[in-house]
């Protein structure tokens, strides 16, 4: 527990405006466990993931930041449609269903073991897609993990996604 709290404090301290982490900051982020990363995401949600934001890109519809760490693959983003709607989203594509389901199972196991039984999980199955959403009565953030077939036309691929936020489609 102490390590999780110190991780959150350190994440806040590395939240400088620059897009590049110092070597010391990179080494620290690289040493974080998946549980510390998940807890950091939940803890920083109400602050718009401020300590985790790096490079920012704006368009007409949203602001997008690269995060200071990735929980699933290397394709995570922090997306903000406005000050009140933010999400940390990752998606990883795979050539077959087995790889996608293994990634999905790993993420579900990590969230379950890291956050504990007070986070209630609900499962949704639709066609070839499976989603588990975690909610807690004392947290506004939701966690959603999904695995399913992509809509790619020419090549059958599978995707696993991980999201912390309030943009989750229910």
Secondary structure, 3 states (H helix, E strand, C coil): CHHHHHHHHHHHHCCCCCCCCCHHHHHHHHHCCHHHHHHHHHHHHCCCCHHHEEEEEECCCCEEEEECCCCCCCCCEEEEEECCEEEEEEEEEECCHHHHHHHHHHHHHHHHHHHCCCCEEEEEEECCEEEEEEECCCCCCEEEEEEEECCCCCCCCEEEEEEEECCCCC
